[in-house]
Amino acid sequence: MARSKLFCLLLCILAFLSVSSSYQAQAAKSDFFYLTLTWPGSSCNGAMFSRQCCMPTTGEPALDFFVESMETYDSYTEKIVTNCNSTCTFFVNQLKNFIGDMFQYWPDVSCPSNNGASMWKSTFCEYGPCSNLTQQQYFQRALDLRKDLDLLTLLGSKGIVPSNTKVYDLEDIESALRTKYPFSFVVQCNRRDRTAYGGYQLYKIRYCISMDGKKFITCPITKDTNCGSKVRFPVFTYNMLKDGLSKENEMNLIEMPTNRDEIV
């Protein structure tokens, strides 16, 4: 009888481990992207906990929303999926056909001034291998989605434009965004201060994207906004990007590799 009970206990443990292993395998599989677009006017204007911003070594970026990342998510666990390949490699030359758009719409405005390549590598290696997209597809499709949205025009069509004096209702911002892909986004804010209206600023807009990186989809999980009811949309100007060249960069500005096999 004792052996029978022990045998049953072992079977139960094995069954549990099997289910747990299956769950973990499922939990590691991404099935949609979150495309994050960031408004530099809110990240570079001295907001609380924000970084300083510097002019990229590649020149002036667009006065527009920047692509930050296209994150891989698992709708079953509702969690982000990252770092699926510990030996990820990144070839800058694979971006050469649209490198101008990368400089304009996916720049790294952190300090010291840089050409963005290190940030692109970090972003791709964190999320790219967790998808079925090649490096070129990952970046090109994110840029295409940003262009399709054209957020400044979309918001501007409803009278929501960057201003250092106006304060907008969050409801009006979300209403403007709903005119295109209405069930695909969430608005996120940062805070410059905690005075009038809580200091909330339009910081990021995140969209749910299909795993082929081509289509906006209804978000399979729910993320709540962290904004207050009143939100600022501060102006972004080149004066907010300081000359952040280190002495080393002044002597030797980084050039984009032309060798196909050159790795950053």
N, C-alpha and C positions, 0 to 999 in steps of 0.2 A: 504493500500500500504506500509506504514511504517513497519507494522508487517511482511509483506511478505519479505521485504528487510532484516529485522533483522533476520528472520528465515533462509534466504539464506546465510547470513553472518555466522550464527552459524554453518550451515552445512559445509561451506567451512573451518571454523576453525577446526571442528571435523575431517574433511577429512585430513587436513594438519597434525594434531596431530597423526592421525592413520598412515599416511605414514611415519612421522618422527619416531614414535615408532617402526614401522616395520624396518626402515633403521637402527636404533640403535641396534635392536636385531640382525640384520644381521651382523652389524659391530663388534659385540662382539664374533663372531664365527670364530675360527681359522680353516684353511684348508691346511696349510703346515707348516713345520718347517724350520728354519735356523739353521743348525749345525755350530757352530763356533769353529774352531781349532786355537790355539794360539801358536806362536813360543816364548818360554821363553827366548831365546837368545836376543830378541828385547825388551822384557819387563823388563829384569833384568840387562841391561848393562848401566844403567845411562841415558837412553833416556829421552828427555824432557817430563816432567809431569808424568814420570813413577814412579811406587812404588818401594820401596826397596824389595828385595826378601830374604826369609829365608828358611833354610832347614826344611822340614816338620818333625814333631815328629815321623812320621812313617818310616823315613829313606829316602834314595836317590830315587827320582823319575826317570823316564826314560829320557834319553837325546834325547827327541823327541818332536813332537807337542803334546800339552795338549788339552784335551777337555775343553772348557770353559762353553758351554751351548748348549741347543737345544731349541731355542726360537720359540714360537707359533706365527704365522702370519695369517692375513686375506688378501687374495689376492684381495678382492673386494675394501677394503679401503686402501690397501697397508700399513697397520699399524700393529705394534706388538700388541698382545693380552696377557694381564698379569693379575695375581692375581684374578683368577676366583673363588677362594674359600677362604674366610677370616678365616676359621677354619681348614686350612690345617694342617695335622699331618705328621710327618716324622719318620720312623722306621729304624734306622741304620742296625738292624739285617737282614733286607730284602736284604741287599747288600752282605751278608756273602759269597755267592757262587762265587762272583767275586771281593771280596774286595781287593785282590792283584792287580788286574788291575786298580781299583779305585786309590789305592796308587801310582801306576806307571804313569797312563795316565790322571787322573783327580785330581791331587793334588792341595792343596792350598799353594802356596809359598809366601803368604803375611806374614808380620811380625806383632806380634811375631809368632814364630813357632807354628804350630797347626796340628791337625790330619785330617783336611779337612771336618769334619762332619757338622760344622756350615755352611760352604759354600754350601755343597750339599743340605742341608735343604733349604737354601735361594733360590737356583736355582730351585729346584723341586717345591717348593710352589709358585714360581712366574710363572712357565710355565706348570708344569705337570698337574695341575687340569684343564687347558685350553685345554687339549687333552683327548683322550680316553685311554691313556696308564696308566698302574699301575706304582707305584714307581719303581718296579724291571724292568719292561719293558723299562721305560724311560731311565734309566742309562745303562742297558745292551745293548740296541739297539744303543745308541749313541757310546758306546765303540766298538761295532761290526762294525759300519760304519767307525769309525776312523781306525780300523784294516784293513778294506777292502781298504781304500784309500792308506794307507802306504805312506804318503806324502814325507818322506825323500828319500825313494827308487824311487818314481815317479819323483821327481825333480832331484835326483842324476843320473838317467838314461839319462838325457839330460845335464849332466855336471854342474848342479846347486847344489852346496854343501855349507854348512856353512863355512864362511871364514871371517876373520877380515881385509882382504886386498882387496879382489875382489869386483867389482861392476858389477851387472848384469842388462841387459836390462829388463824392465818390460815385454816387448813383449815376450822375451824368457821364462820368468817364466810362463806367461799365456799360451804360446804355449805348454810347458811341461805339464801343468795341463790339457790342452784340450785333451791330449792323452787318458784321462780317464774321463768320464762324462763331455763332452765338454761344455754343456750349463747350468751347474748347479752351478757355483761358481762365487764369486767376491773376489778379493785380496784387503786387506787393509794394510796400512802402519802406523807406527808412525815415529817420527823424533828424532834422537839423537842430532842433531845440525842443523844449517842452513848454513853450509859451502859447501864443495864440494858436488855436485849433490843434494843439498837441504837436505842432511842428511836422506833421506827416507830409512826405514828398513822394510823388510818383517815381518809383525806383526801378521795378522790374515788371514785365508782363510775360507770363509763362503760358505756352500753348501746348496742347497735347497733339502728338504727331504719330502717324502710322509707322510701323517698323521699317518700311522701305524708305522712310524719310521724304515722302512725296506729298502726303495728304494731311490736312487738319482733320482731327477726329473728335467726337464727343469724348470728353475725359472719362476714362473708366474708373477713376478714383476721385474723391472730393478733397480739395485743398481750400481752406478758408483764407480770405484776405486778412492781412495784419494791419490794414489801413484804418484810420479813423473816418468819420463821415465827411470831413473836410480835408482836401488834399491840395498841396501846391505842386506846380509843374515848372520848376525853375529853368531859366534860360541857360543854355550851354554855349560858351564862347571859347575861342582859342586862348583868351587871356587866363583861363582857368588851368591851362596846361603850362607848367613852368618848364624852363630849360633845365632838364635833369640829367645832363650828360656827366658821367664820371670822367675823371682825368684819363682813364684807360680808354673810354669810348671816344673822347675827344681826339685821342691819338690814332684810334683804329676803329672806325665805324664798321659794324658788322654788315657784310654784304650777303645777299641771298645766294646759296650754293647753286652752281650750274651743273655740277656732276650728279648724275642720276643716283649714284650710289652713296652720295654723301649723307650722313646721318647727323641730325642735330642732337 
